[in-house]
Amino acid sequence: MKKNTRQIHLNLFLASMGHHEAAWRHPDSNLNGVYDFAHYLELARKAEAAKLDSLFLADRYSTSPTAVQYGALGGLEPHTLLSALAVVTKQIGLIATVSTSFNEPYNVARRFASLDHLSNGRAGWNIITSGTDSEAQNFNRDRIAQHQERYERAKEFVEVTTKLWDSWEDDALIRDQKTGIYADKDKVHELNHKGKYFSVRGPLNTSRSPQGRPILVQAGSSEDGRDFAAEWAEAIFTAQQTLEDAQAFYADVKKRVLLYGRDPAYVKILPGICPIIGKTETEAKEKEGELHELTNPTYSLLQLSNRIGFDLTAYPLDGPLPDLPDSNEIAGHQSRTHLIKELADREKLTIRQLLLRLAGGRGHKTIAGTPMQIADELEAWFVGHAADGFNIMPQLMNGGLDDFLEHVVPELQRRGLFRTAYTGTTLRDHYGLPVPVNSFAKAKLYH
């Protein structure tokens, strides 16, 4: 068998009970797990034992009484939970979602530098801009900013944050007790940044972290999102429904990365995959059907309306999806809205059918089958240059995660596609990414 030089990257997208919207109603789910650290610790230790690259936590900044009436929404703040997991895990990466729309660069830089120190170099930042008015209304705003403006702000936000991480050079710490010199002041830098959105003096009051800076992850697939990712991201979480769409996205983003003068090999594209696994395909489909039977159409419709920024509650469930505004005209989640429209059109789905197609992963690819079938699908996307790895999103966490780790991962290892042991200790090691050169130290070389 020819040895694979590329290796699949696998992240576990943590959800307390599962990614299917009705997972909380399944009798196998641990209803106390949402706020139970022991529950997350067990999941983390299983993922680390299987040699997965990282744990990933998403985040949203709003909910509503109606939403929580039917859905197990909310939970622990990602940065807090991952900081706790940092001290009880050793090698698995820790990626937290933080929005650039409702935070400040200094606070974000400090929190992630702290997580990187606490974890000895395993931190990653999933950069989002957020996309709903309900979130904006929790932060002194009436409406979310327009799409292009959010990304413009995000770009400056990341520029400032990365400079803050660089404000201490690698060898700035001296810590000489005899002379009384703790740090070389010539290697600790003020930014004095003054831009359109931010004014930040610096330096950061946390020294340079083990990875130089945490891994930068991005999760938008719109035109603005792709361009932002090509300039900044080291890993991209994305959603595609078909191999062909995934291949087109992969090729487009890698080309954009090259145009920014970056090495495409150092940008990992990781679509979400939402598996349900059975001993036979029939058994897997039956498991999926059981979850579908637990869904509440009222809740599903509310979630879809919020996701696409268009109220569908007046339309018949057994009718077609109505004509929606062009995705470029939507202030919120443009790429996901485009994906949902294409899915409904391609498969000629009624609204009711569409709700079930989205129930397992909110637009990420769902697949129900045997371990061999799941492995075949992952390999086809990986070998076909549609993905560098995957964000694994079990539709039912209790049992479903074990099925993936105990049956699919060994099959990928047997095929030479996934590691059997960690070869490094940091998240950059797992992804095969270099430590970024300190920008202040680099500037000295040219003066």
Contacts in CASP RR format, 6 or more apart in sequence:
PFRMAT RR
TARGET T0000
AUTHOR 0000-0000-0000
METHOD contacts of the structure
MODEL  1
MKKNTRQIHLNLFLASMGHHEAAWRHPDSNLNGVYDFAHYLELARKAEAA
KLDSLFLADRYSTSPTAVQYGALGGLEPHTLLSALAVVTKQIGLIATVST
SFNEPYNVARRFASLDHLSNGRAGWNIITSGTDSEAQNFNRDRIAQHQER
YERAKEFVEVTTKLWDSWEDDALIRDQKTGIYADKDKVHELNHKGKYFSV
RGPLNTSRSPQGRPILVQAGSSEDGRDFAAEWAEAIFTAQQTLEDAQAFY
ADVKKRVLLYGRDPAYVKILPGICPIIGKTETEAKEKEGELHELTNPTYS
LLQLSNRIGFDLTAYPLDGPLPDLPDSNEIAGHQSRTHLIKELADREKLT
IRQLLLRLAGGRGHKTIAGTPMQIADELEAWFVGHAADGFNIMPQLMNGG
LDDFLEHVVPELQRRGLFRTAYTGTTLRDHYGLPVPVNSFAKAKLYH
1 416 0 8 1.000
3 416 0 8 1.000
4 415 0 8 1.000
4 416 0 8 1.000
4 417 0 8 1.000
6 382 0 8 1.000
6 388 0 8 1.000
7 416 0 8 1.000
7 417 0 8 1.000
7 418 0 8 1.000
7 419 0 8 1.000
8 378 0 8 1.000
8 382 0 8 1.000
8 388 0 8 1.000
8 389 0 8 1.000
8 390 0 8 1.000
8 412 0 8 1.000
8 417 0 8 1.000
8 418 0 8 1.000
9 53 0 8 1.000
9 235 0 8 1.000
9 268 0 8 1.000
9 270 0 8 1.000
9 388 0 8 1.000
9 389 0 8 1.000
9 390 0 8 1.000
9 430 0 8 1.000
9 431 0 8 1.000
10 52 0 8 1.000
10 53 0 8 1.000
10 389 0 8 1.000
10 390 0 8 1.000
10 392 0 8 1.000
10 409 0 8 1.000
10 418 0 8 1.000
11 52 0 8 1.000
11 53 0 8 1.000
11 54 0 8 1.000
11 55 0 8 1.000
11 56 0 8 1.000
11 95 0 8 1.000
11 270 0 8 1.000
11 390 0 8 1.000
11 391 0 8 1.000
11 392 0 8 1.000
12 43 0 8 1.000
12 47 0 8 1.000
12 52 0 8 1.000
12 54 0 8 1.000
12 55 0 8 1.000
12 56 0 8 1.000
12 392 0 8 1.000
12 401 0 8 1.000
13 19 0 8 1.000
13 56 0 8 1.000
13 58 0 8 1.000
13 272 0 8 1.000
13 391 0 8 1.000
13 392 0 8 1.000
13 393 0 8 1.000
14 40 0 8 1.000
14 43 0 8 1.000
14 44 0 8 1.000
14 55 0 8 1.000
14 56 0 8 1.000
14 57 0 8 1.000
15 23 0 8 1.000
15 393 0 8 1.000
15 394 0 8 1.000
15 397 0 8 1.000
16 30 0 8 1.000
16 33 0 8 1.000
16 34 0 8 1.000
16 39 0 8 1.000
16 40 0 8 1.000
16 72 0 8 1.000
16 75 0 8 1.000
16 397 0 8 1.000
17 23 0 8 1.000
17 24 0 8 1.000
17 26 0 8 1.000
17 29 0 8 1.000
17 30 0 8 1.000
17 31 0 8 1.000
17 33 0 8 1.000
17 34 0 8 1.000
17 72 0 8 1.000
17 396 0 8 1.000
17 397 0 8 1.000
17 398 0 8 1.000
18 29 0 8 1.000
18 393 0 8 1.000
18 394 0 8 1.000
18 395 0 8 1.000
18 396 0 8 1.000
18 397 0 8 1.000
19 274 0 8 1.000
19 360 0 8 1.000
19 361 0 8 1.000
19 362 0 8 1.000
19 364 0 8 1.000
19 393 0 8 1.000
19 394 0 8 1.000
19 395 0 8 1.000
20 274 0 8 1.000
20 291 0 8 1.000
20 359 0 8 1.000
20 360 0 8 1.000
20 361 0 8 1.000
20 395 0 8 1.000
20 396 0 8 1.000
21 71 0 8 1.000
21 295 0 8 1.000
21 299 0 8 1.000
21 300 0 8 1.000
21 303 0 8 1.000
21 359 0 8 1.000
21 360 0 8 1.000
21 361 0 8 1.000
21 362 0 8 1.000
22 291 0 8 1.000
22 292 0 8 1.000
22 294 0 8 1.000
22 295 0 8 1.000
22 296 0 8 1.000
22 359 0 8 1.000
23 29 0 8 1.000
23 72 0 8 1.000
23 291 0 8 1.000
23 395 0 8 1.000
23 396 0 8 1.000
23 397 0 8 1.000
24 31 0 8 1.000
24 71 0 8 1.000
24 72 0 8 1.000
25 294 0 8 1.000
26 290 0 8 1.000
26 291 0 8 1.000
26 294 0 8 1.000
26 396 0 8 1.000
26 398 0 8 1.000
28 396 0 8 1.000
28 398 0 8 1.000
28 399 0 8 1.000
29 396 0 8 1.000
29 397 0 8 1.000
29 398 0 8 1.000
30 36 0 8 1.000
30 39 0 8 1.000
30 398 0 8 1.000
31 72 0 8 1.000
32 39 0 8 1.000
33 39 0 8 1.000
33 40 0 8 1.000
34 72 0 8 1.000
34 74 0 8 1.000
34 75 0 8 1.000
34 76 0 8 1.000
35 75 0 8 1.000
35 76 0 8 1.000
37 81 0 8 1.000
37 84 0 8 1.000
40 76 0 8 1.000
40 81 0 8 1.000
40 85 0 8 1.000
41 85 0 8 1.000
41 88 0 8 1.000
43 55 0 8 1.000
43 397 0 8 1.000
43 401 0 8 1.000
44 55 0 8 1.000
44 85 0 8 1.000
44 88 0 8 1.000
44 89 0 8 1.000
44 92 0 8 1.000
45 88 0 8 1.000
45 89 0 8 1.000
46 401 0 8 1.000
46 402 0 8 1.000
46 405 0 8 1.000
47 55 0 8 1.000
47 92 0 8 1.000
47 401 0 8 1.000
47 405 0 8 1.000
48 89 0 8 1.000
48 90 0 8 1.000
48 91 0 8 1.000
48 92 0 8 1.000
49 405 0 8 1.000
50 405 0 8 1.000
50 409 0 8 1.000
51 409 0 8 1.000
51 418 0 8 1.000
51 419 0 8 1.000
51 420 0 8 1.000
51 421 0 8 1.000
51 422 0 8 1.000
52 92 0 8 1.000
52 392 0 8 1.000
52 405 0 8 1.000
52 409 0 8 1.000
53 92 0 8 1.000
53 93 0 8 1.000
53 427 0 8 1.000
53 430 0 8 1.000
53 431 0 8 1.000
54 92 0 8 1.000
54 93 0 8 1.000
54 94 0 8 1.000
54 95 0 8 1.000
54 122 0 8 1.000
54 124 0 8 1.000
54 427 0 8 1.000
54 430 0 8 1.000
55 82 0 8 1.000
55 85 0 8 1.000
55 92 0 8 1.000
55 93 0 8 1.000
55 94 0 8 1.000
55 95 0 8 1.000
56 95 0 8 1.000
56 97 0 8 1.000
56 126 0 8 1.000
56 217 0 8 1.000
56 237 0 8 1.000
56 391 0 8 1.000
57 78 0 8 1.000
57 81 0 8 1.000
57 82 0 8 1.000
57 95 0 8 1.000
57 96 0 8 1.000
57 97 0 8 1.000
58 78 0 8 1.000
58 97 0 8 1.000
58 126 0 8 1.000
59 77 0 8 1.000
59 78 0 8 1.000
59 96 0 8 1.000
59 97 0 8 1.000
59 98 0 8 1.000
59 99 0 8 1.000
59 128 0 8 1.000
60 73 0 8 1.000
60 74 0 8 1.000
60 130 0 8 1.000
60 132 0 8 1.000
60 135 0 8 1.000
61 99 0 8 1.000
61 102 0 8 1.000
61 130 0 8 1.000
61 135 0 8 1.000
61 138 0 8 1.000
61 139 0 8 1.000
62 132 0 8 1.000
62 134 0 8 1.000
62 135 0 8 1.000
62 137 0 8 1.000
62 138 0 8 1.000
63 73 0 8 1.000
63 74 0 8 1.000
63 134 0 8 1.000
64 134 0 8 1.000
66 302 0 8 1.000
67 73 0 8 1.000
67 299 0 8 1.000
67 302 0 8 1.000
67 303 0 8 1.000
67 306 0 8 1.000
68 74 0 8 1.000
69 299 0 8 1.000
70 296 0 8 1.000
70 298 0 8 1.000
70 299 0 8 1.000
70 302 0 8 1.000
71 296 0 8 1.000
71 299 0 8 1.000
78 96 0 8 1.000
78 97 0 8 1.000
78 98 0 8 1.000
79 96 0 8 1.000
79 98 0 8 1.000
79 111 0 8 1.000
79 115 0 8 1.000
82 94 0 8 1.000
82 95 0 8 1.000
82 96 0 8 1.000
82 115 0 8 1.000
82 123 0 8 1.000
83 114 0 8 1.000
83 115 0 8 1.000
83 118 0 8 1.000
85 94 0 8 1.000
86 94 0 8 1.000
86 115 0 8 1.000
86 118 0 8 1.000
86 119 0 8 1.000
86 122 0 8 1.000
87 118 0 8 1.000
89 119 0 8 1.000
89 122 0 8 1.000
90 425 0 8 1.000
91 122 0 8 1.000
91 422 0 8 1.000
91 424 0 8 1.000
91 425 0 8 1.000
92 122 0 8 1.000
93 119 0 8 1.000
93 122 0 8 1.000
93 123 0 8 1.000
93 124 0 8 1.000
93 427 0 8 1.000
93 430 0 8 1.000
94 115 0 8 1.000
94 119 0 8 1.000
94 122 0 8 1.000
94 123 0 8 1.000
94 124 0 8 1.000
94 427 0 8 1.000
95 123 0 8 1.000
95 124 0 8 1.000
95 125 0 8 1.000
95 126 0 8 1.000
95 215 0 8 1.000
95 217 0 8 1.000
95 427 0 8 1.000
96 112 0 8 1.000
96 115 0 8 1.000
96 123 0 8 1.000
96 124 0 8 1.000
96 125 0 8 1.000
96 126 0 8 1.000
97 126 0 8 1.000
97 128 0 8 1.000
97 219 0 8 1.000
98 108 0 8 1.000
98 111 0 8 1.000
98 112 0 8 1.000
98 125 0 8 1.000
98 126 0 8 1.000
98 127 0 8 1.000
98 128 0 8 1.000
99 128 0 8 1.000
99 129 0 8 1.000
99 130 0 8 1.000
99 135 0 8 1.000
100 127 0 8 1.000
100 128 0 8 1.000
100 129 0 8 1.000
100 150 0 8 1.000
100 153 0 8 1.000
100 154 0 8 1.000
100 157 0 8 1.000
100 158 0 8 1.000
101 129 0 8 1.000
101 130 0 8 1.000
101 131 0 8 1.000
101 135 0 8 1.000
101 136 0 8 1.000
101 139 0 8 1.000
101 144 0 8 1.000
101 145 0 8 1.000
101 150 0 8 1.000
101 153 0 8 1.000
101 154 0 8 1.000
102 130 0 8 1.000
102 135 0 8 1.000
102 138 0 8 1.000
102 139 0 8 1.000
103 157 0 8 1.000
104 198 0 8 1.000
105 157 0 8 1.000
105 160 0 8 1.000
105 161 0 8 1.000
105 164 0 8 1.000
105 198 0 8 1.000
105 200 0 8 1.000
106 160 0 8 1.000
106 164 0 8 1.000
106 200 0 8 1.000
106 202 0 8 1.000
106 204 0 8 1.000
108 125 0 8 1.000
108 157 0 8 1.000
108 161 0 8 1.000
109 160 0 8 1.000
109 161 0 8 1.000
109 164 0 8 1.000
109 165 0 8 1.000
109 204 0 8 1.000
109 206 0 8 1.000
110 164 0 8 1.000
110 204 0 8 1.000
110 205 0 8 1.000
110 206 0 8 1.000
112 123 0 8 1.000
112 124 0 8 1.000
112 125 0 8 1.000
112 165 0 8 1.000
112 209 0 8 1.000
112 214 0 8 1.000
113 165 0 8 1.000
113 204 0 8 1.000
113 206 0 8 1.000
113 207 0 8 1.000
113 208 0 8 1.000
113 209 0 8 1.000
113 213 0 8 1.000
113 214 0 8 1.000
114 206 0 8 1.000
115 123 0 8 1.000
115 124 0 8 1.000
115 214 0 8 1.000
116 122 0 8 1.000
116 123 0 8 1.000
116 124 0 8 1.000
116 209 0 8 1.000
116 210 0 8 1.000
116 211 0 8 1.000
116 212 0 8 1.000
116 213 0 8 1.000
116 214 0 8 1.000
117 206 0 8 1.000
117 209 0 8 1.000
117 210 0 8 1.000
120 210 0 8 1.000
120 425 0 8 1.000
120 426 0 8 1.000
121 209 0 8 1.000
121 210 0 8 1.000
121 211 0 8 1.000
121 214 0 8 1.000
121 425 0 8 1.000
121 426 0 8 1.000
121 427 0 8 1.000
121 428 0 8 1.000
122 425 0 8 1.000
122 426 0 8 1.000
122 427 0 8 1.000
123 209 0 8 1.000
123 211 0 8 1.000
123 214 0 8 1.000
123 215 0 8 1.000
123 427 0 8 1.000
124 214 0 8 1.000
124 215 0 8 1.000
124 216 0 8 1.000
124 217 0 8 1.000
124 427 0 8 1.000
125 214 0 8 1.000
125 215 0 8 1.000
125 216 0 8 1.000
125 217 0 8 1.000
126 217 0 8 1.000
126 218 0 8 1.000
126 219 0 8 1.000
126 237 0 8 1.000
127 154 0 8 1.000
127 158 0 8 1.000
127 216 0 8 1.000
127 217 0 8 1.000
127 218 0 8 1.000
127 219 0 8 1.000
127 232 0 8 1.000
127 233 0 8 1.000
128 219 0 8 1.000
128 220 0 8 1.000
129 150 0 8 1.000
129 151 0 8 1.000
129 153 0 8 1.000
129 154 0 8 1.000
130 136 0 8 1.000
130 144 0 8 1.000
130 150 0 8 1.000
131 144 0 8 1.000
131 150 0 8 1.000
131 331 0 8 1.000
131 332 0 8 1.000
131 333 0 8 1.000
132 144 0 8 1.000
132 306 0 8 1.000
132 309 0 8 1.000
132 332 0 8 1.000
133 142 0 8 1.000
133 143 0 8 1.000
133 144 0 8 1.000
134 306 0 8 1.000
135 144 0 8 1.000
136 142 0 8 1.000
136 143 0 8 1.000
136 144 0 8 1.000
136 145 0 8 1.000
143 331 0 8 1.000
144 150 0 8 1.000
144 331 0 8 1.000
144 332 0 8 1.000
145 153 0 8 1.000
145 331 0 8 1.000
146 331 0 8 1.000
147 222 0 8 1.000
147 224 0 8 1.000
147 330 0 8 1.000
147 331 0 8 1.000
147 332 0 8 1.000
147 334 0 8 1.000
148 224 0 8 1.000
151 224 0 8 1.000
151 225 0 8 1.000
151 227 0 8 1.000
151 228 0 8 1.000
152 196 0 8 1.000
152 197 0 8 1.000
153 197 0 8 1.000
154 228 0 8 1.000
155 228 0 8 1.000
155 231 0 8 1.000
155 232 0 8 1.000
156 195 0 8 1.000
156 196 0 8 1.000
156 197 0 8 1.000
156 198 0 8 1.000
157 197 0 8 1.000
157 198 0 8 1.000
158 216 0 8 1.000
158 232 0 8 1.000
159 193 0 8 1.000
160 191 0 8 1.000
160 193 0 8 1.000
160 198 0 8 1.000
160 200 0 8 1.000
162 213 0 8 1.000
162 216 0 8 1.000
162 436 0 8 1.000
162 439 0 8 1.000
163 191 0 8 1.000
163 193 0 8 1.000
163 439 0 8 1.000
164 191 0 8 1.000
164 200 0 8 1.000
164 202 0 8 1.000
164 203 0 8 1.000
164 204 0 8 1.000
165 204 0 8 1.000
165 208 0 8 1.000
165 209 0 8 1.000
165 212 0 8 1.000
165 213 0 8 1.000
165 214 0 8 1.000
166 189 0 8 1.000
166 208 0 8 1.000
166 213 0 8 1.000
166 438 0 8 1.000
166 439 0 8 1.000
166 440 0 8 1.000
167 188 0 8 1.000
167 189 0 8 1.000
167 190 0 8 1.000
167 191 0 8 1.000
167 202 0 8 1.000
167 203 0 8 1.000
167 204 0 8 1.000
167 440 0 8 1.000
168 183 0 8 1.000
168 187 0 8 1.000
168 188 0 8 1.000
168 189 0 8 1.000
168 203 0 8 1.000
168 204 0 8 1.000
168 206 0 8 1.000
168 207 0 8 1.000
168 208 0 8 1.000
169 184 0 8 1.000
169 187 0 8 1.000
169 188 0 8 1.000
169 189 0 8 1.000
169 208 0 8 1.000
169 438 0 8 1.000
169 440 0 8 1.000
169 441 0 8 1.000
170 208 0 8 1.000
170 212 0 8 1.000
170 438 0 8 1.000
170 441 0 8 1.000
171 184 0 8 1.000
171 187 0 8 1.000
172 183 0 8 1.000
172 184 0 8 1.000
172 187 0 8 1.000
172 188 0 8 1.000
172 207 0 8 1.000
172 208 0 8 1.000
173 182 0 8 1.000
173 183 0 8 1.000
173 207 0 8 1.000
174 181 0 8 1.000
174 182 0 8 1.000
174 183 0 8 1.000
174 184 0 8 1.000
175 182 0 8 1.000
175 183 0 8 1.000
176 182 0 8 1.000
183 207 0 8 1.000
187 440 0 8 1.000
187 441 0 8 1.000
188 203 0 8 1.000
189 202 0 8 1.000
189 203 0 8 1.000
189 440 0 8 1.000
190 201 0 8 1.000
190 202 0 8 1.000
190 203 0 8 1.000
191 200 0 8 1.000
191 201 0 8 1.000
191 202 0 8 1.000
191 203 0 8 1.000
192 201 0 8 1.000
192 202 0 8 1.000
193 199 0 8 1.000
193 200 0 8 1.000
193 201 0 8 1.000
208 438 0 8 1.000
210 426 0 8 1.000
211 426 0 8 1.000
211 427 0 8 1.000
211 428 0 8 1.000
211 435 0 8 1.000
212 435 0 8 1.000
212 436 0 8 1.000
212 438 0 8 1.000
213 436 0 8 1.000
214 427 0 8 1.000
215 234 0 8 1.000
215 235 0 8 1.000
215 427 0 8 1.000
215 428 0 8 1.000
215 431 0 8 1.000
215 433 0 8 1.000
216 232 0 8 1.000
216 233 0 8 1.000
216 234 0 8 1.000
216 235 0 8 1.000
217 233 0 8 1.000
217 234 0 8 1.000
217 235 0 8 1.000
217 236 0 8 1.000
217 237 0 8 1.000
218 225 0 8 1.000
218 228 0 8 1.000
218 229 0 8 1.000
218 232 0 8 1.000
218 233 0 8 1.000
218 235 0 8 1.000
218 236 0 8 1.000
218 237 0 8 1.000
219 236 0 8 1.000
219 237 0 8 1.000
219 238 0 8 1.000
220 226 0 8 1.000
220 228 0 8 1.000
220 229 0 8 1.000
220 236 0 8 1.000
220 237 0 8 1.000
220 238 0 8 1.000
220 335 0 8 1.000
221 238 0 8 1.000
221 239 0 8 1.000
221 249 0 8 1.000
221 335 0 8 1.000
221 336 0 8 1.000
221 339 0 8 1.000
222 327 0 8 1.000
222 334 0 8 1.000
222 335 0 8 1.000
222 338 0 8 1.000
223 328 0 8 1.000
223 334 0 8 1.000
224 334 0 8 1.000
225 335 0 8 1.000
226 249 0 8 1.000
226 252 0 8 1.000
226 253 0 8 1.000
226 256 0 8 1.000
227 256 0 8 1.000
229 236 0 8 1.000
229 253 0 8 1.000
229 256 0 8 1.000
229 267 0 8 1.000
230 253 0 8 1.000
230 256 0 8 1.000
230 257 0 8 1.000
230 259 0 8 1.000
230 260 0 8 1.000
230 262 0 8 1.000
230 267 0 8 1.000
231 260 0 8 1.000
231 262 0 8 1.000
233 267 0 8 1.000
234 266 0 8 1.000
234 267 0 8 1.000
234 268 0 8 1.000
234 431 0 8 1.000
234 433 0 8 1.000
235 267 0 8 1.000
235 268 0 8 1.000
235 269 0 8 1.000
235 270 0 8 1.000
235 431 0 8 1.000
236 253 0 8 1.000
236 267 0 8 1.000
236 268 0 8 1.000
236 269 0 8 1.000
236 270 0 8 1.000
237 270 0 8 1.000
237 271 0 8 1.000
237 272 0 8 1.000
237 391 0 8 1.000
238 246 0 8 1.000
238 249 0 8 1.000
238 269 0 8 1.000
238 270 0 8 1.000
238 271 0 8 1.000
238 272 0 8 1.000
239 271 0 8 1.000
239 272 0 8 1.000
239 335 0 8 1.000
239 336 0 8 1.000
239 339 0 8 1.000
239 362 0 8 1.000
239 363 0 8 1.000
239 364 0 8 1.000
239 365 0 8 1.000
240 246 0 8 1.000
240 249 0 8 1.000
240 271 0 8 1.000
240 339 0 8 1.000
240 365 0 8 1.000
240 386 0 8 1.000
241 339 0 8 1.000
241 342 0 8 1.000
241 343 0 8 1.000
241 363 0 8 1.000
241 365 0 8 1.000
243 380 0 8 1.000
243 381 0 8 1.000
243 384 0 8 1.000
243 386 0 8 1.000
245 342 0 8 1.000
246 271 0 8 1.000
246 381 0 8 1.000
246 386 0 8 1.000
246 387 0 8 1.000
247 384 0 8 1.000
247 385 0 8 1.000
247 386 0 8 1.000
249 269 0 8 1.000
249 386 0 8 1.000
250 269 0 8 1.000
250 385 0 8 1.000
250 386 0 8 1.000
250 387 0 8 1.000
251 385 0 8 1.000
253 267 0 8 1.000
253 269 0 8 1.000
254 264 0 8 1.000
254 267 0 8 1.000
254 269 0 8 1.000
255 264 0 8 1.000
257 263 0 8 1.000
257 264 0 8 1.000
257 267 0 8 1.000
258 264 0 8 1.000
266 432 0 8 1.000
266 433 0 8 1.000
266 434 0 8 1.000
268 388 0 8 1.000
268 389 0 8 1.000
268 431 0 8 1.000
269 387 0 8 1.000
269 388 0 8 1.000
269 389 0 8 1.000
270 387 0 8 1.000
270 388 0 8 1.000
270 389 0 8 1.000
270 390 0 8 1.000
270 391 0 8 1.000
271 364 0 8 1.000
271 365 0 8 1.000
271 381 0 8 1.000
271 386 0 8 1.000
271 387 0 8 1.000
271 389 0 8 1.000
271 390 0 8 1.000
271 391 0 8 1.000
272 364 0 8 1.000
272 365 0 8 1.000
272 390 0 8 1.000
272 391 0 8 1.000
272 392 0 8 1.000
272 393 0 8 1.000
273 364 0 8 1.000
273 365 0 8 1.000
273 367 0 8 1.000
273 377 0 8 1.000
273 378 0 8 1.000
273 390 0 8 1.000
273 391 0 8 1.000
273 392 0 8 1.000
273 393 0 8 1.000
274 360 0 8 1.000
274 361 0 8 1.000
274 364 0 8 1.000
274 365 0 8 1.000
274 366 0 8 1.000
274 367 0 8 1.000
274 393 0 8 1.000
274 394 0 8 1.000
274 395 0 8 1.000
275 366 0 8 1.000
275 367 0 8 1.000
275 368 0 8 1.000
275 369 0 8 1.000
275 374 0 8 1.000
275 392 0 8 1.000
275 393 0 8 1.000
275 394 0 8 1.000
275 395 0 8 1.000
275 400 0 8 1.000
275 403 0 8 1.000
275 404 0 8 1.000
275 408 0 8 1.000
276 284 0 8 1.000
276 287 0 8 1.000
276 288 0 8 1.000
276 291 0 8 1.000
276 366 0 8 1.000
276 367 0 8 1.000
276 368 0 8 1.000
276 369 0 8 1.000
276 394 0 8 1.000
276 395 0 8 1.000
276 396 0 8 1.000
276 400 0 8 1.000
277 284 0 8 1.000
277 368 0 8 1.000
277 369 0 8 1.000
277 370 0 8 1.000
277 371 0 8 1.000
277 374 0 8 1.000
277 400 0 8 1.000
277 403 0 8 1.000
277 404 0 8 1.000
277 407 0 8 1.000
277 408 0 8 1.000
278 284 0 8 1.000
278 287 0 8 1.000
278 368 0 8 1.000
278 369 0 8 1.000
278 370 0 8 1.000
278 371 0 8 1.000
278 403 0 8 1.000
279 370 0 8 1.000
280 369 0 8 1.000
280 370 0 8 1.000
281 368 0 8 1.000
281 369 0 8 1.000
281 370 0 8 1.000
281 373 0 8 1.000
284 368 0 8 1.000
284 369 0 8 1.000
284 370 0 8 1.000
285 368 0 8 1.000
285 369 0 8 1.000
287 368 0 8 1.000
287 396 0 8 1.000
288 366 0 8 1.000
288 368 0 8 1.000
288 395 0 8 1.000
291 359 0 8 1.000
291 360 0 8 1.000
291 395 0 8 1.000
291 396 0 8 1.000
292 356 0 8 1.000
292 359 0 8 1.000
295 355 0 8 1.000
295 356 0 8 1.000
295 359 0 8 1.000
297 317 0 8 1.000
297 352 0 8 1.000
297 355 0 8 1.000
300 355 0 8 1.000
300 356 0 8 1.000
300 358 0 8 1.000
300 359 0 8 1.000
301 312 0 8 1.000
301 313 0 8 1.000
301 317 0 8 1.000
301 351 0 8 1.000
301 355 0 8 1.000
302 313 0 8 1.000
303 362 0 8 1.000
304 312 0 8 1.000
304 340 0 8 1.000
304 354 0 8 1.000
304 355 0 8 1.000
304 358 0 8 1.000
305 311 0 8 1.000
305 312 0 8 1.000
305 313 0 8 1.000
307 333 0 8 1.000
307 336 0 8 1.000
307 337 0 8 1.000
307 340 0 8 1.000
307 362 0 8 1.000
308 324 0 8 1.000
308 330 0 8 1.000
308 333 0 8 1.000
308 336 0 8 1.000
308 337 0 8 1.000
308 340 0 8 1.000
309 330 0 8 1.000
309 332 0 8 1.000
309 333 0 8 1.000
309 337 0 8 1.000
310 324 0 8 1.000
310 325 0 8 1.000
312 321 0 8 1.000
312 322 0 8 1.000
312 351 0 8 1.000
315 321 0 8 1.000
315 322 0 8 1.000
315 351 0 8 1.000
316 351 0 8 1.000
317 350 0 8 1.000
317 351 0 8 1.000
317 352 0 8 1.000
317 355 0 8 1.000
318 350 0 8 1.000
318 351 0 8 1.000
318 352 0 8 1.000
319 350 0 8 1.000
319 351 0 8 1.000
319 352 0 8 1.000
320 344 0 8 1.000
320 348 0 8 1.000
320 349 0 8 1.000
320 350 0 8 1.000
320 351 0 8 1.000
321 341 0 8 1.000
321 344 0 8 1.000
321 345 0 8 1.000
321 349 0 8 1.000
321 350 0 8 1.000
321 351 0 8 1.000
321 354 0 8 1.000
324 337 0 8 1.000
324 341 0 8 1.000
327 334 0 8 1.000
327 335 0 8 1.000
327 337 0 8 1.000
327 338 0 8 1.000
327 341 0 8 1.000
328 334 0 8 1.000
330 337 0 8 1.000
336 362 0 8 1.000
336 363 0 8 1.000
339 363 0 8 1.000
340 354 0 8 1.000
340 358 0 8 1.000
340 363 0 8 1.000
343 349 0 8 1.000
343 354 0 8 1.000
343 357 0 8 1.000
343 363 0 8 1.000
344 354 0 8 1.000
347 353 0 8 1.000
347 357 0 8 1.000
349 357 0 8 1.000
357 363 0 8 1.000
357 366 0 8 1.000
360 366 0 8 1.000
360 395 0 8 1.000
361 393 0 8 1.000
361 395 0 8 1.000
364 391 0 8 1.000
364 393 0 8 1.000
366 395 0 8 1.000
367 373 0 8 1.000
367 374 0 8 1.000
367 377 0 8 1.000
371 403 0 8 1.000
371 407 0 8 1.000
371 408 0 8 1.000
371 411 0 8 1.000
372 411 0 8 1.000
374 404 0 8 1.000
374 408 0 8 1.000
375 408 0 8 1.000
375 411 0 8 1.000
375 412 0 8 1.000
375 415 0 8 1.000
378 387 0 8 1.000
378 389 0 8 1.000
378 390 0 8 1.000
378 408 0 8 1.000
378 412 0 8 1.000
378 417 0 8 1.000
379 412 0 8 1.000
379 415 0 8 1.000
379 417 0 8 1.000
380 386 0 8 1.000
381 387 0 8 1.000
381 389 0 8 1.000
381 390 0 8 1.000
382 388 0 8 1.000
382 389 0 8 1.000
382 417 0 8 1.000
392 404 0 8 1.000
394 400 0 8 1.000
394 401 0 8 1.000
394 403 0 8 1.000
394 404 0 8 1.000
409 418 0 8 1.000
412 418 0 8 1.000
413 419 0 8 1.000
413 420 0 8 1.000
422 429 0 8 1.000
422 430 0 8 1.000
423 429 0 8 1.000
424 430 0 8 1.000
428 434 0 8 1.000
428 435 0 8 1.000
END
